[in-house]
Amino acid sequence: MHNQNQPLLDALNACIASCEHCATACLQEQDVQMMARCISLDRDCADICALTARLLARGSEHAQHLLRECAEICKACGDECEKHAAHMEHCRECAEACRRCEQACRQGMSTAA
């Protein structure tokens, strides 16, 4: 089970790292208020990815439910980060990680039992 899910776990962990980095970098931007939604979604995305990874790694029967939610939040976070990607490298990197994770979660939903 673990080896089968390794690419998905890798995508989840990469997304966690990118979202945490992005939120921290956004907090250091000059206009933090403008970045409030980005920071909030970064935190939500990192949290749902972490929970999904833990449940997936342990083979929980509830992982399938979380894959759907995780894909949805990754999409929302990626969409928001994309708005800032042209002038903030951390948002561009986060948007890319979120897109990869969203796709991996959707693939995981179709292959999981």
Biopython code that builds the backbone (N, CA, C, O; Angstrom):
import numpy as np
from Bio.PDB.StructureBuilder import StructureBuilder

atoms = [
    (1, "MET", "N", (0.827, -1.197, 0.000)),
    (1, "MET", "CA", (0.000, 0.000, 0.000)),
    (1, "MET", "C", (0.870, 1.260, 0.000)),
    (1, "MET", "O", (0.605, 2.208, -0.739)),
    (2, "HIS", "N", (1.906, 1.256, 0.834)),
    (2, "HIS", "CA", (2.754, 2.449, 0.952)),
    (2, "HIS", "C", (3.477, 2.754, -0.350)),
    (2, "HIS", "O", (3.473, 3.897, -0.806)),
    (3, "ASN", "N", (4.102, 1.738, -0.957)),
    (3, "ASN", "CA", (4.840, 1.950, -2.207)),
    (3, "ASN", "C", (3.911, 2.372, -3.336)),
    (3, "ASN", "O", (4.289, 3.186, -4.179)),
    (4, "GLN", "N", (2.720, 1.834, -3.358)),
    (4, "GLN", "CA", (1.729, 2.165, -4.372)),
    (4, "GLN", "C", (1.368, 3.653, -4.300)),
    (4, "GLN", "O", (1.120, 4.282, -5.329)),
    (5, "ASN", "N", (1.340, 4.203, -3.114)),
    (5, "ASN", "CA", (0.939, 5.594, -2.911)),
    (5, "ASN", "C", (2.115, 6.569, -2.824)),
    (5, "ASN", "O", (1.909, 7.752, -2.554)),
    (6, "GLN", "N", (3.330, 6.098, -3.046)),
    (6, "GLN", "CA", (4.492, 6.960, -2.855)),
    (6, "GLN", "C", (4.467, 8.229, -3.719)),
    (6, "GLN", "O", (4.776, 9.304, -3.206)),
    (7, "PRO", "N", (4.114, 8.148, -5.005)),
    (7, "PRO", "CA", (4.063, 9.393, -5.793)),
    (7, "PRO", "C", (3.047, 10.393, -5.242)),
    (7, "PRO", "O", (3.296, 11.598, -5.258)),
    (8, "LEU", "N", (1.919, 9.911, -4.761)),
    (8, "LEU", "CA", (0.910, 10.782, -4.159)),
    (8, "LEU", "C", (1.431, 11.375, -2.853)),
    (8, "LEU", "O", (1.255, 12.566, -2.596)),
    (9, "LEU", "N", (2.061, 10.558, -2.041)),
    (9, "LEU", "CA", (2.638, 11.059, -0.785)),
    (9, "LEU", "C", (3.711, 12.111, -1.062)),
    (9, "LEU", "O", (3.803, 13.110, -0.349)),
    (10, "ASP", "N", (4.519, 11.886, -2.094)),
    (10, "ASP", "CA", (5.549, 12.856, -2.471)),
    (10, "ASP", "C", (4.921, 14.182, -2.890)),
    (10, "ASP", "O", (5.408, 15.247, -2.512)),
    (11, "ALA", "N", (3.840, 14.122, -3.671)),
    (11, "ALA", "CA", (3.153, 15.342, -4.111)),
    (11, "ALA", "C", (2.540, 16.074, -2.921)),
    (11, "ALA", "O", (2.603, 17.301, -2.846)),
    (12, "LEU", "N", (1.954, 15.330, -2.000)),
    (12, "LEU", "CA", (1.366, 15.940, -0.803)),
    (12, "LEU", "C", (2.439, 16.632, 0.031)),
    (12, "LEU", "O", (2.248, 17.763, 0.477)),
    (13, "ASN", "N", (3.565, 15.957, 0.242)),
    (13, "ASN", "CA", (4.632, 16.536, 1.057)),
    (13, "ASN", "C", (5.272, 17.751, 0.385)),
    (13, "ASN", "O", (5.633, 18.713, 1.063)),
    (14, "ALA", "N", (5.413, 17.714, -0.932)),
    (14, "ALA", "CA", (5.947, 18.869, -1.648)),
    (14, "ALA", "C", (4.994, 20.057, -1.540)),
    (14, "ALA", "O", (5.429, 21.201, -1.416)),
    (15, "CYS", "N", (3.710, 19.780, -1.588)),
    (15, "CYS", "CA", (2.714, 20.841, -1.474)),
    (15, "CYS", "C", (2.726, 21.451, -0.069)),
    (15, "CYS", "O", (2.615, 22.668, 0.084)),
    (16, "ILE", "N", (2.858, 20.613, 0.941)),
    (16, "ILE", "CA", (2.949, 21.114, 2.321)),
    (16, "ILE", "C", (4.118, 22.090, 2.429)),
    (16, "ILE", "O", (3.959, 23.200, 2.937)),
    (17, "ALA", "N", (5.281, 21.680, 1.957)),
    (17, "ALA", "CA", (6.481, 22.513, 2.059)),
    (17, "ALA", "C", (6.305, 23.822, 1.295)),
    (17, "ALA", "O", (6.678, 24.885, 1.792)),
    (18, "SER", "N", (5.744, 23.753, 0.096)),
    (18, "SER", "CA", (5.555, 24.961, -0.712)),
    (18, "SER", "C", (4.561, 25.915, -0.061)),
    (18, "SER", "O", (4.786, 27.124, -0.015)),
    (19, "CYS", "N", (3.468, 25.365, 0.437)),
    (19, "CYS", "CA", (2.446, 26.210, 1.078)),
    (19, "CYS", "C", (2.981, 26.866, 2.343)),
    (19, "CYS", "O", (2.714, 28.043, 2.588)),
    (20, "GLU", "N", (3.729, 26.126, 3.146)),
    (20, "GLU", "CA", (4.297, 26.707, 4.367)),
    (20, "GLU", "C", (5.291, 27.813, 4.012)),
    (20, "GLU", "O", (5.302, 28.872, 4.640)),
    (21, "HIS", "N", (6.115, 27.562, 3.012)),
    (21, "HIS", "CA", (7.083, 28.576, 2.579)),
    (21, "HIS", "C", (6.356, 29.810, 2.047)),
    (21, "HIS", "O", (6.730, 30.938, 2.367)),
    (22, "CYS", "N", (5.331, 29.602, 1.245)),
    (22, "CYS", "CA", (4.588, 30.715, 0.654)),
    (22, "CYS", "C", (3.918, 31.556, 1.746)),
    (22, "CYS", "O", (3.987, 32.784, 1.707)),
    (23, "ALA", "N", (3.281, 30.913, 2.702)),
    (23, "ALA", "CA", (2.612, 31.655, 3.780)),
    (23, "ALA", "C", (3.613, 32.502, 4.555)),
    (23, "ALA", "O", (3.337, 33.659, 4.870)),
    (24, "THR", "N", (4.764, 31.933, 4.859)),
    (24, "THR", "CA", (5.800, 32.661, 5.584)),
    (24, "THR", "C", (6.306, 33.840, 4.760)),
    (24, "THR", "O", (6.484, 34.938, 5.287)),
    (25, "ALA", "N", (6.537, 33.615, 3.478)),
    (25, "ALA", "CA", (7.008, 34.693, 2.598)),
    (25, "ALA", "C", (5.943, 35.772, 2.438)),
    (25, "ALA", "O", (6.267, 36.960, 2.412)),
    (26, "CYS", "N", (4.679, 35.374, 2.329)),
    (26, "CYS", "CA", (3.598, 36.357, 2.205)),
    (26, "CYS", "C", (3.506, 37.247, 3.444)),
    (26, "CYS", "O", (3.191, 38.432, 3.340)),
    (27, "LEU", "N", (3.778, 36.680, 4.596)),
    (27, "LEU", "CA", (3.750, 37.464, 5.839)),
    (27, "LEU", "C", (4.849, 38.513, 5.873)),
    (27, "LEU", "O", (4.779, 39.457, 6.661)),
    (28, "GLN", "N", (5.852, 38.362, 5.038)),
    (28, "GLN", "CA", (6.950, 39.322, 4.984)),
    (28, "GLN", "C", (6.781, 40.344, 3.861)),
    (28, "GLN", "O", (7.617, 41.233, 3.701)),
    (29, "GLU", "N", (5.709, 40.222, 3.088)),
    (29, "GLU", "CA", (5.446, 41.182, 2.017)),
    (29, "GLU", "C", (5.045, 42.524, 2.618)),
    (29, "GLU", "O", (4.544, 42.589, 3.740)),
    (30, "GLN", "N", (5.269, 43.584, 1.867)),
    (30, "GLN", "CA", (4.974, 44.925, 2.356)),
    (30, "GLN", "C", (3.482, 45.104, 2.641)),
    (30, "GLN", "O", (3.113, 45.674, 3.668)),
    (31, "ASP", "N", (2.628, 44.623, 1.746)),
    (31, "ASP", "CA", (1.182, 44.744, 1.936)),
    (31, "ASP", "C", (0.619, 43.386, 2.347)),
    (31, "ASP", "O", (0.059, 42.663, 1.522)),
    (32, "VAL", "N", (0.769, 43.049, 3.614)),
    (32, "VAL", "CA", (0.341, 41.744, 4.125)),
    (32, "VAL", "C", (-1.170, 41.580, 3.983)),
    (32, "VAL", "O", (-1.648, 40.481, 3.704)),
    (33, "GLN", "N", (-1.920, 42.653, 4.172)),
    (33, "GLN", "CA", (-3.377, 42.564, 4.073)),
    (33, "GLN", "C", (-3.806, 42.081, 2.686)),
    (33, "GLN", "O", (-4.759, 41.314, 2.556)),
    (34, "MET", "N", (-3.097, 42.535, 1.661)),
    (34, "MET", "CA", (-3.405, 42.110, 0.296)),
    (34, "MET", "C", (-3.185, 40.595, 0.139)),
    (34, "MET", "O", (-3.788, 39.965, -0.730)),
    (35, "MET", "N", (-2.333, 40.027, 0.970)),
    (35, "MET", "CA", (-1.989, 38.615, 0.875)),
    (35, "MET", "C", (-2.788, 37.740, 1.848)),
    (35, "MET", "O", (-2.518, 36.544, 1.961)),
    (36, "ALA", "N", (-3.749, 38.310, 2.537)),
    (36, "ALA", "CA", (-4.477, 37.587, 3.586)),
    (36, "ALA", "C", (-5.133, 36.304, 3.071)),
    (36, "ALA", "O", (-5.017, 35.253, 3.702)),
    (37, "ARG", "N", (-5.812, 36.383, 1.942)),
    (37, "ARG", "CA", (-6.473, 35.181, 1.403)),
    (37, "ARG", "C", (-5.441, 34.132, 0.995)),
    (37, "ARG", "O", (-5.647, 32.938, 1.210)),
    (38, "CYS", "N", (-4.347, 34.572, 0.414)),
    (38, "CYS", "CA", (-3.286, 33.648, 0.018)),
    (38, "CYS", "C", (-2.725, 32.929, 1.258)),
    (38, "CYS", "O", (-2.561, 31.709, 1.252)),
    (39, "ILE", "N", (-2.443, 33.675, 2.287)),
    (39, "ILE", "CA", (-1.905, 33.092, 3.523)),
    (39, "ILE", "C", (-2.889, 32.089, 4.109)),
    (39, "ILE", "O", (-2.503, 30.990, 4.506)),
    (40, "SER", "N", (-4.150, 32.466, 4.160)),
    (40, "SER", "CA", (-5.180, 31.587, 4.722)),
    (40, "SER", "C", (-5.293, 30.290, 3.924)),
    (40, "SER", "O", (-5.350, 29.205, 4.504)),
    (41, "LEU", "N", (-5.324, 30.399, 2.609)),
    (41, "LEU", "CA", (-5.405, 29.191, 1.780)),
    (41, "LEU", "C", (-4.127, 28.360, 1.857)),
    (41, "LEU", "O", (-4.187, 27.130, 1.840)),
    (42, "ASP", "N", (-2.973, 29.018, 1.941)),
    (42, "ASP", "CA", (-1.715, 28.276, 2.131)),
    (42, "ASP", "C", (-1.787, 27.412, 3.383)),
    (42, "ASP", "O", (-1.414, 26.240, 3.360)),
    (43, "ARG", "N", (-2.257, 27.983, 4.447)),
    (43, "ARG", "CA", (-2.327, 27.254, 5.720)),
    (43, "ARG", "C", (-3.338, 26.113, 5.648)),
    (43, "ARG", "O", (-3.063, 25.001, 6.100)),
    (44, "ASP", "N", (-4.518, 26.398, 5.073)),
    (44, "ASP", "CA", (-5.524, 25.347, 4.923)),
    (44, "ASP", "C", (-5.005, 24.211, 4.040)),
    (44, "ASP", "O", (-5.199, 23.034, 4.343)),
    (45, "CYS", "N", (-4.351, 24.582, 2.960)),
    (45, "CYS", "CA", (-3.840, 23.584, 2.021)),
    (45, "CYS", "C", (-2.759, 22.717, 2.679)),
    (45, "CYS", "O", (-2.777, 21.494, 2.548)),
    (46, "ALA", "N", (-1.833, 23.344, 3.376)),
    (46, "ALA", "CA", (-0.784, 22.579, 4.059)),
    (46, "ALA", "C", (-1.390, 21.621, 5.079)),
    (46, "ALA", "O", (-0.955, 20.476, 5.199)),
    (47, "ASP", "N", (-2.386, 22.089, 5.805)),
    (47, "ASP", "CA", (-3.017, 21.242, 6.832)),
    (47, "ASP", "C", (-3.764, 20.057, 6.223)),
    (47, "ASP", "O", (-3.631, 18.932, 6.704)),
    (48, "ILE", "N", (-4.553, 20.298, 5.165)),
    (48, "ILE", "CA", (-5.311, 19.191, 4.570)),
    (48, "ILE", "C", (-4.365, 18.203, 3.886)),
    (48, "ILE", "O", (-4.606, 16.996, 3.901)),
    (49, "CYS", "N", (-3.298, 18.714, 3.292)),
    (49, "CYS", "CA", (-2.317, 17.812, 2.671)),
    (49, "CYS", "C", (-1.634, 16.949, 3.734)),
    (49, "CYS", "O", (-1.412, 15.758, 3.512)),
    (50, "ALA", "N", (-1.302, 17.532, 4.874)),
    (50, "ALA", "CA", (-0.650, 16.776, 5.948)),
    (50, "ALA", "C", (-1.574, 15.682, 6.490)),
    (50, "ALA", "O", (-1.148, 14.544, 6.691)),
    (51, "LEU", "N", (-2.820, 16.030, 6.719)),
    (51, "LEU", "CA", (-3.778, 15.044, 7.224)),
    (51, "LEU", "C", (-4.017, 13.948, 6.187)),
    (51, "LEU", "O", (-4.066, 12.765, 6.527)),
    (52, "THR", "N", (-4.161, 14.337, 4.945)),
    (52, "THR", "CA", (-4.371, 13.356, 3.884)),
    (52, "THR", "C", (-3.182, 12.409, 3.789)),
    (52, "THR", "O", (-3.363, 11.197, 3.666)),
    (53, "ALA", "N", (-1.978, 12.945, 3.846)),
    (53, "ALA", "CA", (-0.775, 12.105, 3.782)),
    (53, "ALA", "C", (-0.728, 11.121, 4.940)),
    (53, "ALA", "O", (-0.393, 9.953, 4.747)),
    (54, "ARG", "N", (-1.058, 11.579, 6.136)),
    (54, "ARG", "CA", (-1.027, 10.677, 7.298)),
    (54, "ARG", "C", (-2.038, 9.550, 7.148)),
    (54, "ARG", "O", (-1.707, 8.388, 7.385)),
    (55, "LEU", "N", (-3.271, 9.880, 6.756)),
    (55, "LEU", "CA", (-4.292, 8.852, 6.606)),
    (55, "LEU", "C", (-3.965, 7.897, 5.467)),
    (55, "LEU", "O", (-4.194, 6.692, 5.572)),
    (56, "LEU", "N", (-3.436, 8.431, 4.395)),
    (56, "LEU", "CA", (-3.049, 7.602, 3.255)),
    (56, "LEU", "C", (-1.919, 6.648, 3.645)),
    (56, "LEU", "O", (-1.952, 5.465, 3.306)),
    (57, "ALA", "N", (-0.927, 7.168, 4.354)),
    (57, "ALA", "CA", (0.231, 6.354, 4.751)),
    (57, "ALA", "C", (-0.182, 5.208, 5.675)),
    (57, "ALA", "O", (0.417, 4.132, 5.641)),
    (58, "ARG", "N", (-1.190, 5.437, 6.488)),
    (58, "ARG", "CA", (-1.617, 4.368, 7.404)),
    (58, "ARG", "C", (-2.685, 3.474, 6.805)),
    (58, "ARG", "O", (-3.130, 2.521, 7.443)),
    (59, "GLY", "N", (-3.104, 3.779, 5.571)),
    (59, "GLY", "CA", (-4.105, 2.942, 4.906)),
    (59, "GLY", "C", (-5.506, 3.123, 5.458)),
    (59, "GLY", "O", (-6.315, 2.197, 5.413)),
    (60, "SER", "N", (-5.798, 4.295, 5.975)),
    (60, "SER", "CA", (-7.109, 4.561, 6.556)),
    (60, "SER", "C", (-8.215, 4.487, 5.515)),
    (60, "SER", "O", (-8.044, 4.911, 4.372)),
    (61, "GLU", "N", (-9.329, 3.951, 5.923)),
    (61, "GLU", "CA", (-10.503, 3.898, 5.040)),
    (61, "GLU", "C", (-11.052, 5.297, 4.758)),
    (61, "GLU", "O", (-11.854, 5.461, 3.839)),
    (62, "HIS", "N", (-10.642, 6.297, 5.517)),
    (62, "HIS", "CA", (-11.130, 7.664, 5.341)),
    (62, "HIS", "C", (-10.262, 8.499, 4.410)),
    (62, "HIS", "O", (-10.607, 9.640, 4.101)),
    (63, "ALA", "N", (-9.156, 7.954, 3.966)),
    (63, "ALA", "CA", (-8.263, 8.697, 3.069)),
    (63, "ALA", "C", (-8.979, 9.096, 1.783)),
    (63, "ALA", "O", (-8.757, 10.191, 1.267)),
    (64, "GLN", "N", (-9.832, 8.224, 1.264)),
    (64, "GLN", "CA", (-10.541, 8.503, 0.010)),
    (64, "GLN", "C", (-11.377, 9.785, 0.124)),
    (64, "GLN", "O", (-11.408, 10.588, -0.808)),
    (65, "HIS", "N", (-12.045, 9.973, 1.252)),
    (65, "HIS", "CA", (-12.845, 11.196, 1.453)),
    (65, "HIS", "C", (-11.945, 12.427, 1.424)),
    (65, "HIS", "O", (-12.286, 13.446, 0.824)),
    (66, "LEU", "N", (-10.811, 12.318, 2.068)),
    (66, "LEU", "CA", (-9.906, 13.464, 2.152)),
    (66, "LEU", "C", (-9.246, 13.788, 0.819)),
    (66, "LEU", "O", (-8.920, 14.949, 0.569)),
    (67, "LEU", "N", (-9.043, 12.814, -0.031)),
    (67, "LEU", "CA", (-8.457, 13.088, -1.347)),
    (67, "LEU", "C", (-9.315, 14.085, -2.124)),
    (67, "LEU", "O", (-8.791, 14.973, -2.797)),
    (68, "ARG", "N", (-10.613, 13.934, -2.028)),
    (68, "ARG", "CA", (-11.537, 14.841, -2.722)),
    (68, "ARG", "C", (-11.410, 16.255, -2.154)),
    (68, "ARG", "O", (-11.291, 17.219, -2.910)),
    (69, "GLU", "N", (-11.433, 16.378, -0.843)),
    (69, "GLU", "CA", (-11.296, 17.686, -0.196)),
    (69, "GLU", "C", (-9.931, 18.299, -0.468)),
    (69, "GLU", "O", (-9.811, 19.499, -0.712)),
    (70, "CYS", "N", (-8.915, 17.464, -0.423)),
    (70, "CYS", "CA", (-7.553, 17.937, -0.647)),
    (70, "CYS", "C", (-7.413, 18.507, -2.061)),
    (70, "CYS", "O", (-6.831, 19.575, -2.249)),
    (71, "ALA", "N", (-7.943, 17.798, -3.042)),
    (71, "ALA", "CA", (-7.890, 18.287, -4.423)),
    (71, "ALA", "C", (-8.595, 19.628, -4.545)),
    (71, "ALA", "O", (-8.113, 20.525, -5.237)),
    (72, "GLU", "N", (-9.729, 19.769, -3.881)),
    (72, "GLU", "CA", (-10.504, 21.016, -3.938)),
    (72, "GLU", "C", (-9.731, 22.185, -3.322)),
    (72, "GLU", "O", (-9.696, 23.276, -3.891)),
    (73, "ILE", "N", (-9.118, 21.959, -2.168)),
    (73, "ILE", "CA", (-8.372, 23.027, -1.503)),
    (73, "ILE", "C", (-7.077, 23.335, -2.257)),
    (73, "ILE", "O", (-6.678, 24.496, -2.346)),
    (74, "CYS", "N", (-6.426, 22.319, -2.793)),
    (74, "CYS", "CA", (-5.233, 22.563, -3.610)),
    (74, "CYS", "C", (-5.574, 23.422, -4.822)),
    (74, "CYS", "O", (-4.800, 24.302, -5.197)),
    (75, "LYS", "N", (-6.721, 23.174, -5.432)),
    (75, "LYS", "CA", (-7.142, 23.981, -6.578)),
    (75, "LYS", "C", (-7.363, 25.431, -6.156)),
    (75, "LYS", "O", (-6.898, 26.354, -6.825)),
    (76, "ALA", "N", (-8.066, 25.628, -5.055)),
    (76, "ALA", "CA", (-8.334, 26.994, -4.573)),
    (76, "ALA", "C", (-7.037, 27.721, -4.238)),
    (76, "ALA", "O", (-6.879, 28.894, -4.574)),
    (77, "CYS", "N", (-6.115, 27.035, -3.582)),
    (77, "CYS", "CA", (-4.838, 27.640, -3.211)),
    (77, "CYS", "C", (-4.017, 27.949, -4.468)),
    (77, "CYS", "O", (-3.424, 29.022, -4.581)),
    (78, "GLY", "N", (-3.988, 27.020, -5.389)),
    (78, "GLY", "CA", (-3.264, 27.237, -6.637)),
    (78, "GLY", "C", (-3.831, 28.415, -7.419)),
    (78, "GLY", "O", (-3.081, 29.209, -7.985)),
    (79, "ASP", "N", (-5.152, 28.526, -7.448)),
    (79, "ASP", "CA", (-5.807, 29.649, -8.144)),
    (79, "ASP", "C", (-5.420, 30.977, -7.504)),
    (79, "ASP", "O", (-5.123, 31.944, -8.206)),
    (80, "GLU", "N", (-5.424, 31.026, -6.184)),
    (80, "GLU", "CA", (-5.084, 32.274, -5.484)),
    (80, "GLU", "C", (-3.612, 32.622, -5.671)),
    (80, "GLU", "O", (-3.281, 33.772, -5.957)),
    (81, "CYS", "N", (-2.735, 31.648, -5.514)),
    (81, "CYS", "CA", (-1.308, 31.916, -5.681)),
    (81, "CYS", "C", (-0.994, 32.355, -7.109)),
    (81, "CYS", "O", (-0.106, 33.177, -7.333)),
    (82, "GLU", "N", (-1.718, 31.809, -8.059)),
    (82, "GLU", "CA", (-1.508, 32.170, -9.460)),
    (82, "GLU", "C", (-1.727, 33.669, -9.683)),
    (82, "GLU", "O", (-1.082, 34.268, -10.543)),
    (83, "LYS", "N", (-2.617, 34.262, -8.928)),
    (83, "LYS", "CA", (-2.892, 35.703, -9.053)),
    (83, "LYS", "C", (-1.664, 36.552, -8.731)),
    (83, "LYS", "O", (-1.537, 37.670, -9.229)),
    (84, "HIS", "N", (-0.770, 36.036, -7.913)),
    (84, "HIS", "CA", (0.407, 36.777, -7.456)),
    (84, "HIS", "C", (1.699, 36.264, -8.095)),
    (84, "HIS", "O", (2.776, 36.806, -7.847)),
    (85, "ALA", "N", (1.588, 35.225, -8.913)),
    (85, "ALA", "CA", (2.767, 34.519, -9.431)),
    (85, "ALA", "C", (3.680, 35.383, -10.292)),
    (85, "ALA", "O", (4.888, 35.149, -10.338)),
    (86, "ALA", "N", (3.127, 36.363, -10.967)),
    (86, "ALA", "CA", (3.938, 37.185, -11.869)),
    (86, "ALA", "C", (4.976, 38.024, -11.129)),
    (86, "ALA", "O", (6.043, 38.316, -11.669)),
    (87, "HIS", "N", (4.664, 38.410, -9.900)),
    (87, "HIS", "CA", (5.590, 39.272, -9.156)),
    (87, "HIS", "C", (6.065, 38.674, -7.835)),
    (87, "HIS", "O", (6.788, 39.334, -7.088)),
    (88, "MET", "N", (5.673, 37.439, -7.536)),
    (88, "MET", "CA", (6.129, 36.778, -6.307)),
    (88, "MET", "C", (6.507, 35.337, -6.629)),
    (88, "MET", "O", (5.646, 34.498, -6.894)),
    (89, "GLU", "N", (7.799, 35.067, -6.602)),
    (89, "GLU", "CA", (8.308, 33.735, -6.936)),
    (89, "GLU", "C", (7.736, 32.663, -6.016)),
    (89, "GLU", "O", (7.424, 31.562, -6.470)),
    (90, "HIS", "N", (7.597, 32.968, -4.741)),
    (90, "HIS", "CA", (7.082, 31.965, -3.798)),
    (90, "HIS", "C", (5.644, 31.582, -4.143)),
    (90, "HIS", "O", (5.256, 30.430, -3.952)),
    (91, "CYS", "N", (4.856, 32.519, -4.643)),
    (91, "CYS", "CA", (3.486, 32.198, -5.063)),
    (91, "CYS", "C", (3.487, 31.363, -6.352)),
    (91, "CYS", "O", (2.659, 30.466, -6.509)),
    (92, "ARG", "N", (4.397, 31.653, -7.255)),
    (92, "ARG", "CA", (4.486, 30.867, -8.486)),
    (92, "ARG", "C", (4.837, 29.420, -8.162)),
    (92, "ARG", "O", (4.214, 28.491, -8.676)),
    (93, "GLU", "N", (5.830, 29.239, -7.311)),
    (93, "GLU", "CA", (6.243, 27.891, -6.922)),
    (93, "GLU", "C", (5.122, 27.155, -6.189)),
    (93, "GLU", "O", (4.912, 25.961, -6.399)),
    (94, "CYS", "N", (4.414, 27.873, -5.339)),
    (94, "CYS", "CA", (3.314, 27.266, -4.585)),
    (94, "CYS", "C", (2.180, 26.860, -5.531)),
    (94, "CYS", "O", (1.622, 25.769, -5.411)),
    (95, "ALA", "N", (1.847, 27.742, -6.465)),
    (95, "ALA", "CA", (0.787, 27.421, -7.425)),
    (95, "ALA", "C", (1.129, 26.145, -8.194)),
    (95, "ALA", "O", (0.260, 25.300, -8.409)),
    (96, "GLU", "N", (2.375, 26.004, -8.604)),
    (96, "GLU", "CA", (2.801, 24.807, -9.331)),
    (96, "GLU", "C", (2.683, 23.555, -8.464)),
    (96, "GLU", "O", (2.203, 22.519, -8.923)),
    (97, "ALA", "N", (3.121, 23.654, -7.214)),
    (97, "ALA", "CA", (3.036, 22.502, -6.300)),
    (97, "ALA", "C", (1.578, 22.133, -6.039)),
    (97, "ALA", "O", (1.235, 20.953, -5.973)),
    (98, "CYS", "N", (0.730, 23.134, -5.894)),
    (98, "CYS", "CA", (-0.697, 22.879, -5.666)),
    (98, "CYS", "C", (-1.333, 22.198, -6.866)),
    (98, "CYS", "O", (-2.153, 21.294, -6.707)),
    (99, "ARG", "N", (-0.964, 22.622, -8.053)),
    (99, "ARG", "CA", (-1.513, 22.006, -9.279)),
    (99, "ARG", "C", (-1.084, 20.539, -9.373)),
    (99, "ARG", "O", (-1.891, 19.667, -9.697)),
    (100, "ARG", "N", (0.184, 20.281, -9.088)),
    (100, "ARG", "CA", (0.670, 18.889, -9.130)),
    (100, "ARG", "C", (-0.051, 18.038, -8.076)),
    (100, "ARG", "O", (-0.427, 16.896, -8.341)),
    (101, "CYS", "N", (-0.235, 18.598, -6.903)),
    (101, "CYS", "CA", (-0.883, 17.856, -5.821)),
    (101, "CYS", "C", (-2.365, 17.622, -6.136)),
    (101, "CYS", "O", (-2.888, 16.533, -5.902)),
    (102, "GLU", "N", (-3.029, 18.637, -6.660)),
    (102, "GLU", "CA", (-4.432, 18.475, -7.046)),
    (102, "GLU", "C", (-4.572, 17.324, -8.029)),
    (102, "GLU", "O", (-5.442, 16.467, -7.871)),
    (103, "GLN", "N", (-3.715, 17.306, -9.043)),
    (103, "GLN", "CA", (-3.768, 16.253, -10.058)),
    (103, "GLN", "C", (-3.489, 14.883, -9.432)),
    (103, "GLN", "O", (-4.166, 13.905, -9.747)),
    (104, "ALA", "N", (-2.495, 14.817, -8.550)),
    (104, "ALA", "CA", (-2.160, 13.547, -7.900)),
    (104, "ALA", "C", (-3.320, 13.057, -7.033)),
    (104, "ALA", "O", (-3.606, 11.860, -7.006)),
    (105, "CYS", "N", (-3.982, 13.958, -6.335)),
    (105, "CYS", "CA", (-5.134, 13.574, -5.513)),
    (105, "CYS", "C", (-6.271, 13.057, -6.384)),
    (105, "CYS", "O", (-6.909, 12.058, -6.049)),
    (106, "ARG", "N", (-6.522, 13.731, -7.495)),
    (106, "ARG", "CA", (-7.597, 13.282, -8.399)),
    (106, "ARG", "C", (-7.267, 11.903, -8.987)),
    (106, "ARG", "O", (-8.154, 11.062, -9.134)),
    (107, "GLN", "N", (-6.006, 11.678, -9.319)),
    (107, "GLN", "CA", (-5.596, 10.362, -9.810)),
    (107, "GLN", "C", (-5.746, 9.315, -8.712)),
    (107, "GLN", "O", (-6.166, 8.186, -8.967)),
    (108, "GLY", "N", (-5.395, 9.707, -7.476)),
    (108, "GLY", "CA", (-5.527, 8.812, -6.342)),
    (108, "GLY", "C", (-6.982, 8.432, -6.075)),
    (108, "GLY", "O", (-7.276, 7.311, -5.660)),
    (109, "MET", "N", (-7.880, 9.373, -6.318)),
    (109, "MET", "CA", (-9.310, 9.095, -6.130)),
    (109, "MET", "C", (-9.782, 8.035, -7.120)),
    (109, "MET", "O", (-10.638, 7.215, -6.788)),
    (110, "SER", "N", (-9.240, 8.046, -8.310)),
    (110, "SER", "CA", (-9.699, 7.104, -9.338)),
    (110, "SER", "C", (-9.052, 5.726, -9.173)),
    (110, "SER", "O", (-9.585, 4.734, -9.670)),
    (111, "THR", "N", (-7.911, 5.653, -8.484)),
    (111, "THR", "CA", (-7.238, 4.355, -8.333)),
    (111, "THR", "C", (-7.450, 3.715, -6.965)),
    (111, "THR", "O", (-7.258, 2.510, -6.804)),
    (112, "ALA", "N", (-7.847, 4.519, -5.979)),
    (112, "ALA", "CA", (-8.050, 3.968, -4.626)),
    (112, "ALA", "C", (-9.348, 3.174, -4.578)),
    (112, "ALA", "O", (-10.300, 3.439, -5.311)),
    (113, "ALA", "N", (-9.347, 2.214, -3.709)),
    (113, "ALA", "CA", (-10.535, 1.377, -3.562)),
    (113, "ALA", "C", (-11.528, 1.987, -2.613)),
    (113, "ALA", "O", (-12.589, 1.410, -2.375)),
]
sb = StructureBuilder()
sb.init_structure("model")
sb.init_model(0)
sb.init_chain("A")
sb.init_seg("    ")
for serial, (resi, resn, name, xyz) in enumerate(atoms, 1):
    if name == "N":
        sb.init_residue(resn, " ", resi, " ")
    sb.init_atom(name, np.array(xyz, "f"), 0.0, 1.0, " ", f" {name:<3s}", serial, name[0])
structure = sb.get_structure()
